[in-house]
Amino acid sequence: MEYWKWLEMVVLALIMLEGGWRTEGCLEEERLALFQLKPFFPSIDSRIDGSRLEYYLYPIEEKETSSDCCEWEKVECSSITGRVTHLFLNLTYIVTYDDLVYSEYRRIGNNKYWYLNTSLFLPFEELQSLFLSGNSSVGFVDNQGFEKLSSKLNKLEILDLSNNYFNDSILISLSELSSLKSLNLAGNKFT
């Protein structure tokens, strides 16, 4: 009898390790947080990759958005917990072909800069990588820089802030993220 209980536990453990036991979609708290990010990253719930040039040149019809945010193109989740682990929000602020082709001119002429509110990422407690490259971010909302994330996002290892308009003022905020292993700041306005 003892043997069968032991065997049952081993089988259950193997199922869980192989990802066979997965929650039903992402957590409601994280799904709502992703929708709060949508005004800043319009294609976040896309089921196709809207950051590719071909999409702007030859738009294809998007599939209906799934209620399971783990199925979205720019979101990856843990196969065991269903929590968001990776967000690929590169180039999601650019939404038209003209903005893509004439981006530098359009941004300067139309002031398409914006300030990032990092507190919107607080619900993603298992977030390991965050890609925010090329979104015309110029800084942080007052008192809402990356120092706000350091206590909650202690698993964040990869942060890509390249090709934005950040300056030296964000460096202090970034120093609070002690779990980072990779930080990309290329193409910003540092002195």
N, C-alpha and C positions, 0 to 999 in steps of 0.2 A: 504494500500500500504506500509506503514512504517513497518508493521508487517512482510511482505514478505522479505523485504531487511534485516531486522534483522535476520530472520530465515535463509536466504541464507548465511549470514556471520557466523552464529553459525555452520551450516553444514560444511562450508569450514574449519573453525577452527578445528572442530572435525576430519575431514579427515587428516589435517596436523598433529595434535597431535597423531593420531593413526599410523602414518608412512605410510599412504596410498598415500601420495604425496611425492614421492622421486625423486631425480634427476636421470638422466640416467647415472649411474655408477659414478666412482670417477672422481675428477677433473683432467683435462689433466696435469696440473702442478704437481700434486701429483703422477700421474701415471708415468710421466717421472722421477720424483725424486726416485720412487721405483725402476725403472730400473737402475738408477745410483747406487743404493745400491746393486744390484744383484751380482757384482763381489765379494763383501764381504759376502753376504748372499745368496748363490746360489739357495736355495729353496724358495726364497721369493714369487715367482709367482706360486708356486705349488698349485694344487687343492687337494692334499693329505697331510697329516702331515708327513713330512720326518724326524722329530726329534725322532720318536719312533723306538726302537730297532728292532721291527719286520720288518720295512722297509728295514733295512740294511741286515737282515738275509734272508728275503724273499721279494726282491724288487717286487713291483707291478707296472704295467704300469700306468703312470700318464695320467690323462685326458688332453686334449689340454688346454693350458692356455687361460683363458678368457681375453678379452681386458678390462673387467670391474674389476679393482683391488679390488673392494669391495667383489668380489666372491672368492678371493684367500684365501687359508687356513690360512695364517699368518697375514692377514689384516682384521680389522673390521672398518666399516665406520658408520657415523651417518645416520640413516634412513631418516632423513629430509634433511640434507645438502649434503650428499654424501661425506663429507670430512673424511679423515682417522682419527680415534680416538684411535685405539689400534694397536700396532705392536708387534707380537709374533716372535721374531727373535732368540729364544733360540736354541742352538746347530745347527745353520744353517751353520756354517763354517766347521763343520765336514761332509765330503761328502762321505767317504768310510767306509766299514765295518772294515778294518784294523785300520783306524784312530780312530774309536769308541772303539774297543777292546784294542788297544795298544796306546791309546791317549797320556798318559804321556810320554812314551818312544819316540813315533813318534814326538811329539812336541819338545822335547829336542834335539833329533837326527837330525831332519830336520828343526829346527828353524821355526816352523809354527806360530810364534807370529806375531801380526800385530798391527798397531796403528789406532785407531778409529778417523775418521774425522766427528765430530758431526755436522758440518755445513751442511752435507747431509740431516739432519733431519729438517732443517729450513722451508721447504715448508709445513710441517704438523702442521699448526697453531692451529688446534683443537685436537692435540694429547693429550690424557689423560693418557695412559700407554705405556711404552716402556720396552720390555723384551729382554735383550741382554745376558742372562746367557750362560756360557759355550762356548764362541766363540774364546778363545785364545787371547783376546785383552790384550795388555800389557800397553797401555797408549793412549794418544791422539796425533794427528798430531799437530805440533807446532802452537800455537795460535788458535787451533780449538777444545778446550775443551768445557765442558758444560756451561761455562760462556757465550759462543756465543749464546746459546739457551735461556738464561733467559728472554730476552726481547720479543722473538717471541713465545716461548712455555710456556705461562703463565697459561695454563690449565693442564700441565703435573703434575699428582698427584702420579703416580706409576712408579718407575724406578728400574729395576732389573739388576744389573751388577755382580751378583754372579758367582762364579766359572770361573773367568778369571785370569789374572795375573797383575791386577792393584796393585799399591803400594800407599804409603802415598801421593804422589805428586798429586793425583787426588782430594784430599779432598777440596782444595781451590776452584777448579773449580766447584765442586758439591755444595758448599755453596751458590752459586749464584742462585740456583734453589729454590726460595722461595715458590713456589706453591706445592712442594712435600709433600705428606702425608705418603708415604711409600718408603723406600729406602733399597734395599737388596744388601749388599756388602760381604756376606758370601763367604768363599772359595777363597779369594784373597791373596795377599802377603803383608799385612799390618804389620808394626812392632809395 
